[in-house]
């Protein structure tokens, strides 16, 4: 059986690795499901006090949605897709233990969103982050909500409508990369922070994280309701599938 998620436990800290390096660790349903299972397992494991999330290889944390999956969606399957994201985002938001994103490369689209939902982000100078979904015909709903909570409306509008990727310096300047280190030190720096956080009183950590989630819970649920409605319309229109097919054809031509 393929393993799209790898888990390594060491000294009270666990490292989860997104493991599809041949496709820049892009998401598909099995990987999303395995990540949920891994997070729930580590949540129950009392020996684990902090978690690091990273990507396999040296090119990408995660490139976002795997278009080979999403190009087949229609209105109904698009709604099911949102339900899968709701489950994953619920688990991340409810996690009682610190979660650190070790950014070893690009974090785009839904991967950018997952990185922002983590408590801390450590990266290197070559990291790029953003919400390029519009360039592939995907309407963004959860992304703008997450960005607005952290970045404000003006920058959220910029990133949503231009689809541009920010470099590491810009990400650091606006506070969404907490620390920039040499590429070879990203995981070690993330583990160092995880061990520091693992020494904090666990009840206080859990209660602080619980309140941080509760402060945004109502708007999060409103966002998911909107996502079902908007993605149903978008995928039913056929525009999204056409844009994904165009993207995949252009990528195949570049590789030929």
DODO-362689 format. One line per 4 residues: number of its first residue (from 1); their letters; for each residue x, y, z of C-alpha. Coordinates in steps of 0.1 Angstrom, whole numbers, plus 5000, padded with zeros to 4 digits. Example, Ala and Ser with C-alpha at 12.3 -4.5 7.8 and 13.67 -1.06 7.14 Angstrom:
# residues 2
1	AS	5123,4955,5078  5137,4989,5071
END
This chain:
# residues 256
1	XXXX	5000,5000,5000  5012,5035,4992  5020,5057,5022  5013,5093,5014
5	XXXX	5019,5104,5050  5050,5095,5070  5052,5098,5108  5084,5098,5129
9	XXXX	5082,5102,5167  5113,5114,5185  5117,5127,5221  5082,5139,5226
13	XXXX	5079,5155,5192  5064,5140,5160  5073,5148,5124  5046,5143,5098
17	XXXX	5059,5143,5062  5036,5148,5031  5050,5121,5009  5042,5126,4972
21	XXXX	5074,5143,4961  5070,5132,4925  5040,5156,4922  5053,5182,4947
25	XXXX	5033,5167,4975  5000,5178,4959  4969,5168,4978  4945,5141,4968
29	XXXX	4918,5124,4988  4939,5095,5001  4966,5119,5014  4941,5141,5030
33	XXXX	4926,5111,5048  4959,5098,5059  4969,5132,5073  4936,5134,5093
37	XXXX	4943,5099,5107  4979,5108,5116  4969,5140,5134  4942,5122,5154
41	XXXX	4966,5094,5163  4992,5120,5175  4965,5139,5194  4958,5108,5214
45	XXXX	4994,5099,5220  5003,5113,5254  5041,5109,5247  5039,5135,5219
49	XXXX	5037,5171,5230  5043,5190,5197  5041,5182,5160  5061,5193,5129
53	XXXX	5045,5192,5095  5067,5192,5064  5070,5179,5028  5091,5153,5012
57	XXXX	5119,5164,4989  5135,5199,4986  5111,5216,4961  5077,5218,4979
61	XXXX	5060,5218,5012  5029,5211,4991  5019,5225,4957  4982,5225,4967
65	XXXX	4954,5205,4950  4963,5177,4926  4945,5188,4894  4944,5152,4881
69	XXXX	4918,5146,4909  4900,5180,4908  4895,5182,4870  4868,5155,4872
73	XXXX	4847,5174,4897  4811,5186,4891  4788,5204,4914  4781,5174,4937
77	XXXX	4816,5161,4939  4829,5197,4945  4806,5198,4976  4820,5164,4988
81	XXXX	4855,5178,4983  4847,5207,5006  4835,5183,5032  4869,5166,5031
85	XXXX	4886,5199,5037  4863,5207,5065  4873,5175,5083  4910,5182,5079
89	XXXX	4907,5219,5089  4886,5209,5119  4913,5185,5131  4941,5211,5126
93	XXXX	4921,5238,5143  4911,5215,5172  4946,5201,5178  4955,5206,5214
97	XXXX	4993,5204,5207  5015,5230,5190  5018,5225,5152  5048,5239,5133
101	XXXX	5050,5240,5095  5086,5233,5084  5085,5249,5049  5110,5232,5027
105	XXXX	5096,5248,4995  5065,5262,4979  5032,5263,4998  5005,5271,4973
109	XXXX	4967,5272,4974  4953,5248,5000  4988,5241,5012  4992,5278,5019
113	XXXX	4960,5276,5039  4972,5246,5059  5005,5264,5066  4986,5294,5079
117	XXXX	4965,5272,5102  4996,5259,5118  5008,5277,5149  5042,5286,5136
121	XXXX	5060,5285,5102  5098,5282,5096  5112,5284,5061  5142,5293,5040
125	XXXX	5149,5321,5015  5136,5301,4986  5102,5295,5000  5072,5309,4981
129	XXXX	5037,5311,4994  5003,5323,4981  4969,5316,4967  4972,5310,4930
133	XXXX	4939,5292,4926  4924,5319,4904  4950,5312,4877  4936,5277,4874
137	XXXX	4900,5286,4874  4894,5276,4911  4872,5300,4931  4888,5307,4965
141	XXXX	4866,5306,4996  4884,5290,5026  4917,5307,5015  4904,5343,5017
145	XXXX	4888,5336,5050  4920,5322,5065  4941,5350,5050  4917,5378,5062
149	XXXX	4919,5365,5098  4957,5368,5096  4965,5394,5069  4936,5418,5067
153	XXXX	4913,5425,5038  4936,5445,5015  4963,5419,5012  4937,5391,5011
157	XXXX	4921,5408,4981  4956,5412,4964  4966,5376,4968  4931,5362,4959
161	XXXX	4926,5382,4927  4962,5383,4914  4971,5347,4923  5007,5358,4929
165	XXXX	5031,5340,4952  5050,5359,4978  5087,5353,4984  5101,5344,5018
169	XXXX	5112,5379,5026  5077,5393,5021  5062,5364,5040  5086,5371,5069
173	XXXX	5079,5409,5068  5041,5404,5073  5046,5378,5100  5035,5345,5083
177	XXXX	5070,5331,5083  5082,5333,5119  5118,5326,5111  5140,5322,5080
181	XXXX	5170,5298,5082  5193,5281,5056  5174,5255,5037  5193,5227,5052
185	XXXX	5184,5239,5087  5146,5242,5083  5137,5209,5098  5162,5212,5127
189	XXXX	5150,5247,5135  5114,5235,5135  5123,5205,5158  5141,5229,5181
193	XXXX	5110,5251,5184  5088,5220,5188  5109,5207,5217  5108,5242,5234
197	XXXX	5070,5242,5230  5067,5206,5242  5081,5218,5276  5052,5242,5281
201	XXXX	5025,5232,5306  5002,5210,5284  4969,5221,5300  4977,5258,5295
205	XXXX	4987,5250,5259  4955,5231,5252  4933,5258,5267  4951,5286,5249
209	XXXX	4947,5268,5216  4910,5260,5224  4903,5297,5229  4922,5308,5198
213	XXXX	4899,5284,5179  4867,5295,5196  4874,5331,5187  4870,5323,5150
217	XXXX	4846,5293,5151  4815,5311,5140  4831,5327,5110  4848,5294,5101
221	XXXX	4815,5277,5098  4801,5305,5078  4830,5302,5054  4824,5265,5049
225	XXXX	4787,5270,5041  4798,5296,5015  4824,5272,5001  4798,5245,4994
229	XXXX	4776,5270,4977  4803,5287,4956  4822,5256,4946  4790,5239,4936
233	XXXX	4783,5268,4911  4819,5269,4900  4824,5232,4892  4789,5229,4877
237	XXXX	4798,5257,4852  4826,5237,4836  4850,5267,4837  4871,5252,4865
241	XXXX	4876,5219,4846  4885,5237,4814  4911,5258,4831  4926,5228,4849
245	XXXX	4928,5209,4816  4945,5238,4800  4970,5240,4829  4978,5203,4827
249	XXXX	4982,5204,4789  5006,5233,4792  5026,5216,4819  5028,5184,4798
253	XXXX	5040,5204,4768  5068,5220,4788  5080,5186,4799  5079,5172,4764
END
